Amino acid sequence: MAIIKQTFTIVDYIVFSLTVLASVAIGIYFAFTGRKKNTTLNYFHGDRKLKYGPVALSLVVTFQSSIMLLGFPAEVYLFGYMICLFNIGQCAAIFLATKIIVPLMYPLKITSVYHYLQLRYGNNSVRILSVTIGIISQSIYMGIVLLGPAIALQSVTEIPIWTSILCIALAAIIYTSIGGILAVIWTDVLQCFIIIIGILSTLIKGTIDTGGVSVVFQENIKTGRLDMLNFSPNPTIRHTFWTVLIGSFIGSFSLTLSQSTIQRFNSTPTIGDAKKVLFIAGPVFIVMQTLSMSVGLVCFAYYTVNACDPISSGRIRNPNQIVPYMIAEIFRNYPGLSGLFISALFSASLSTLSSILAGLSAVTVEDFIRPHFTLSDSFLTVIAKVTVVVYGGVGIAVAFIISQLEGSLTQILFSVMGAATGPLVGIFFLSMFFRRATDKGAIIGGITGIVFTFWICIGSTVSRDIPRPRPLQLPPILHAQSSIQQ
């Protein structure tokens, strides 16, 4: 197996470094300007005076991560474009959220989404169960988010995975802990534009080098990658119309009920602004996600035309490296552009990671500390900052564990996160839509759901009797050497 040697130039390193330093600088700025407002209201909500535009863009990049920029294109490269049907379920989930979630949650003015469950049932039992599930699932998600850009950077440089994981985590921990939600949101705005530029530059240059849009479509049609009409009810098939549609709806609805989402639209001045956040964030997110999935089509067409599949030839170890590997090839004569794409990857991960850290910090203070201890608001703010550091360490540990697993980031995300977030969404559904639901019913249903879903998740991983999905036809291999200079 050939090892991919360093392809970064000094310009690439400069572009990449400036992106990380800009994010940290924003955190330091808001830590300095907000030093006289050392309150939890300011730290968690920006005094509830945030504009809906920046909040919406922040929410867009919070939903995104290295999963979108690496996992989705790799999934399309191997299994086809049917995953794009995710957008239908997401549209339905976002529409439902503007009609139900915002009118329900905004008037409560809650910091933690799990506080709603205490108000609903009059006790802490369901709240504690749900917040425990939420913390565990978000900790796992942090690990996945940290791993993605580390894999990508290793594919174009000699930087080991552990170094990248620590770099991303430390940057997010620094600006989130000292700057609070304001630092998170304005850093997200910067990172949103970097991600857009990264995706568009990859699509445009990759399409040009392949031979044009028509060639991209022709090569993908030949292998069935654009076949999106598989209505099979068989749940063991990797992607069908039903599994993608239903799974995307539940997964997207869980995003609208996530701590990061509730915390953001509850930071706006009015309920109208809160609805505008979702009305803007939803379409922008779907467009960016569709473009990112389309990168997978371009990757396949590019390597088909060049008859040089890097997976089959062993030039990359992991399918999640397929996009950065192509980036290194198509931009090898354009110093700085490879660094720009890696910067987009790091930006996507930084934004998601910082949002998760801010949410976990708020949950810890509001659900575990404030209800049980009489502490000053300024001291609670200090605790919130410390918990950001603690959860950052947890995310690093989880990332190192997940780095030992095989499979695409998308596969790991859907299997593990689905097992945790599915029962959690079920608890909220039961609580919101059924008046006669009791706390005992919610607890029993939640625990049963977790046991059942994790049984399926673990069983599907270790069982040898379950058929494994086979990729679609991959590009041929005619070249012994990659066009990257070895």
N, C-alpha and C positions, 0 to 999 in steps of 0.2 A: 504494500500500500504506500503510495507516494505521500509525503508530507508536504503540505502547502507552505511554502516559505513566505517570508514577509513581503508584502506588496505595498505597504503604506510608505509614503514619502514624508518628508519633513512638513510639507504643506498640509498633508492630511492630518498629521499629528497636531498641527497648530489649530486647524479648524475644529478638530475634536476637542482639544483642550479648552478653547475659547467657549465652546458650548457649555461644558461642565462648569467653568469658572463663572460664566454669566449667571447660571442658575444659583450658585452659591452666593454671588454678589447681591442678587435680588433678595435672598433671605437675610443677608446681613443688613441691607438697606432697611427692610421693614422691621427688623429687630431694633435698629437704631431709632427709627422714626416712631415706633410704638412703645418705646421703653417707659413712657409716662402712663401708658394704659395697660398696666400689668393685671388684666382681668381675664377671666375665662370667657366672658362675652366677646371681648376683642380677639382673644387667641383662637377661639373656636368659630366665631361668626363675623369677625370684623365689625362688631357693634351693629350688626344687621343693616348695614348701609351699602352693601355691595351692589354694583351695577349688573344688570342681567346679562349684558354682552360678554364681559370677561368671565363671568360665572359659567355661561353656556359653553364657551370655548374650553374652559377648564374642565367641565364635565365631559366634553368630547374626548380629550386626551386622557382623562381618568378612565373612561371605558376602554381606551386603546392601551396597548402595551406592545412588548416585543412579540406577543402572540399574534397580533394583527399583521405586523411587518414581516415576521418570519414564519410563524406557524400556518397562517392561512395560505400564503403562496406555496409553501411546501405541501400542504394538503391538496391544493389544486394540481400541483405538478404530479403528484402520485395518484390521486383518486378523482380528479375532475372538478368541474365548476359548479356542480350541484349544490355545494355548500353556500353558494351565493343566495340560495333561497332563504338563508338566514334573515335577509332583509325584510321579507314579508312578515315573519314572526316578530321581528323587532319593531316594525311599523305599528303592528297591532298592540304590542306591549306599551309603546310610548304613548299612543293615542289613549289607551285605557288609563295610563298613569296620569295624564292631564285631566281626565274626567273623574278619577277616583282618588288617586294617591295625593295629589296636591291639595284638593279641597279638604281632604281628611286630615292630613298631617300639618299643613301650614298654620291653621288657626291654633294648634296646640303649642306652637313655639317651643318645641322640644329640641334638645341638642342630640340626644341619642334616639335612634329609631326604635330601640327596644323599650323605651319609656312608654311608648304607646301601649304595649302589652300589659304593663302594670295598670295603666288607666282603664284598659278594656276589661281586665279581670279583677281588679281591686286587690291584687297581691303580687308578690315578686316571683312566684314559682315559674310561670311561663317565661317571664322576662329573663331570669337567670339561665334557664335552659337555652333559650334562643341566643342570648349574648355569648354563651359558651360555644355554641355551634358556630356563631359568627366569627369569633376570635380565632378558632381553629381553622376554619375555612379560609379566612383572610391571611392567616400566617402561611398556609400552604400556597396561596395565590402569590404572596410576596416572593416565595422561593422560586416559583415558575417565572415570575416577572424578572427577577434578578438573573436567572440562568440564561434567558434568551440572548441578550446582547453580548454576554460573555462568550457564548458559543459562536456568535457571529464574528466577534473581534478575533477570536482564535483562528478563524478560517482565513483571515487575510493578514494576520500578523503572527508573531511568535509569543504574544502575551498569553500566559496561562489563564485558564478559566477562573481560578481562585483570585487572581489579581483583579480581574474585571469585576467580579462579584463584590469585592471589598471596595473598589473605586465607586461603583454606582451606589452602593448602600451608604457609604460614608458621606457622599455628596448629598443624598436625599435626607439623611439623618441631620446633617448640619443645618441646611436651610429650613427644614420643617420644624426642627426643635426650637430654633431661635426666632423664626419669623412667623410661625403660626399659619393660619388659613390664608392671610393676605399674601404671604410669601409663596404659598402653594399655588394660589390662583394666578398671580401675575407671572410666576415662572411657567405655569402651564400655558399661558397665552403665548409666551415666547416660543415654547417648545411646540405648540400647535403649528405655527408657521414653518418651523424647521422640518417637522414631519411631512407637511404638505409638499414642500420643496423637494424633500428626499424621494417621496413616492412618485411625483410627477417627472422628476429628472430620470428616474429609473425606467419608468414606462416609456418615455419619449426616446431615450437613447437606446434602450433595449429593442424597441419596435423598429427603429431605424436600422440597427445593425442586423436585425433578422430579415429585413427586406420589405417591411411595410405592414400595415394593419391587415391587409388581405392575406398575407402569408401566415401571420399569427393565427387568424381564424381558420385557414385551410388546414394547417398542421394539427390544430386541436380538434377540428371536426373529424379528421381521419381516424383518430384514436378514441373517439367517443367522449372526449372531455367536456364537450358542450352539450351532451345529452342530459337534460334536466327533467325528464318525464318518467322517472322510475317510481311507479306507484305501488311497488311490492309492500305487503304488510309484514314481511319477514324482518323482525327486529335485529337479527344477526348481521344483516347487510349494513355496511358501514354508513352509506348515505342513501336514503330514499326521501321522496317528497314528504312523507308523513313524519319520519324521525327528525328531519332537519326543521320542518315547520313547527312541530310541537316543541321540540327541544329548544329552538331559538326563542319561541314565545316565553317559555318558562324561564329560560336563562336571562332573557332581556328584562322580563318583569322583575326578576330578582335584582337586576341592576338598578331599576327605578326604586326599589325598596331598600337599597343598600345604604349603609351609614354615610358614605361619601355623597350620595345624591341628596338624601334628606338634609344633611348638614349644609349643603350648598344652597338649595332653594329656600331653606329657612334662614339664610343669611341675607336675603334680598328684602327690600323695604315693604313690598306689597305682594299680595297673592297673585295679582296680575303679572308682576315681574317674575314670580316663581314659575308660572305657566309659560312665560316667554322663554325661560331657560330651557325647558324641554322642547318647545316648538322650534328653537334654533338648534339645540344640541342634537336632536334626533336626526333630522335630515343631513346635517353636516357629517355626523358620525357614519351614517349609512353610505353616503357618497365616498368618504375616505376609505371605508371598509371595502366597498366594491372595487375601488381603484387598487387597493392592496391585494385583493384576491386576483385581480387581473394581472398583477405582476407574475403570478404563477403560470398563467397562460403564455406570457411573453418568455418566461424562463424555458418552458417546454419547447416552444417554437424555436427559440435561439439555439438550444442544444440539439434539436432535431436537424435544423439546417446545417449546423456545424458538425453533425454526427459525432458528438462527444459528450455522452452522459456522464457527469462527474460522480454519480452514485454508483452505477454499475462498474465503472472503471476503477473505483476505489480511491478517487482523488479527494473525496470528502468522507468523513466518518459518520455524519449525521445529516438527515434530510433537511434539518433546520438551517444548514449552512448553504443551501442551494442558492438563495438570493444573494448573500454577501459574496459568494464565490463568483457569481455572474457579474456583480457590481465591480469586483476587482478586475475582471476581464474587459468589460466594455468601457471602463473609465481609466484604464491603465495609462493612457496617454493624456489624461486630463487631471493633473495634480490638484488635490483638494476635494474632488467630487466623491471619491471613495470615503474620505473622511466625513463628508457631508452626510452620506447615507448612514454611516456608523453613528454620527451625531444624532440623526433622526431616531435610530434605534435606542440610543441612550436616553434621548429626550422622552420617547414613549414610555420607557421603563421608569425613568425618574418621576414623570408626572403621575403614573399609576402608583408607584411605590410611596411617594410623598402623600398622596391622597389617602392611601391605606393607613399609613402611619398616623396622619392627622385624625382619621376616623377612629382608629383603635385607641388613640390617646383620649379622645372625647368619650368613647364608650367606657373606658376604664374609670375615668373620673366621675362620670355621671351615673353609671350603673353599679359600681363597686365601692367607691369612696365617698362621694357626697351624701348618699342616703344613710350611711352608717357612722360617719365621723363629722364632728363639728369643727371645721377648719376655715380659716380666712380665705377669701377669694384669691388673694395674691399667692398664698401658699399652695392652693389647688392649681394655680397656673404653673408654679414651679414643678409640681408633681406631674402635670401634663407634659412638660418639656422632658422630664426624666423618662417618662413612659415611652416617649418617642424613641429614645436611645435604646431602651430595653427591647422594644418590639423590633427595632432595626437589627439587633443582635439575633433575635429569633429568626427573622427572615433570612439572615446570612446562613444560619445553621441549616434551615430547611433547604436552601438553594444547594448547599453542598450535598445533602442527601439525595435530592432529586437529580443531581448531575450524574448519579450512578444508574439512573433508570434509562431504558431504551424507549424509542418511539418519538414521534413528533411532539412539539410543544402543544399543539392542538389536541392530540390524543390524550396527553397527560392532563391537560386542563379540563377537558370535557368529562373524563372518567372520574377524576378525583373531586373536582369542584362540583360537578353535577350531583355526586353522591351526598355532598354536604348542603348545597344550596337548595336542592329540590325539597327536602323536608322542611327547611326554613321558610321557603315560599308557601308551602302548604299550611304552616302554622299561621302565617299572616292572612292567607286566603280564608281559612276557617274563621279567624277572628274578625275579619272585615265583613264577610258576606253571610255569616250565620249567627243570628241573634241568640239562639239558644245554645250555642257552643259554650262549654265550660272549661275552666282551667285544667281539670283532670283529662278531659277529652283531648285538649291541645297537647298536653304532655305525653299522653299515651300515643297519640298519633305521631308526634314528632319523634319520639324514641323508636317507635316501630318503623317509621320511614327511614331513619338513619341506619338502623340495623339491616333492613332489607336492601337499601341502595348500596351500602358498603359491602354487603354479602355479594351482590351482583358484580360490583366493581372489582373486588378482590378475586372472586371466582373466575371472572372473565380473563383476568391477568394470569392466574396460575394454572387454570385448567388446560389440559392438552386436548380435550375432546371438542372444544369449541373451535369451529373453523375460523382461521385468520383471514381478514380481508386481503386480497391480492391487488397490488397496484395495477393501473391500466398500463398499456404498452408504453415502455420507456424509449427514449431516443436511442438510435444505434450507436455503436462505438467503432469508429474507423481510425481515430487518431490516438496514438500512444501517448502523446504529450499534450498538456493543456496549453492554451495560448498565453497563460500567465508565465512570465519569465521565472524559471526555476533557479 
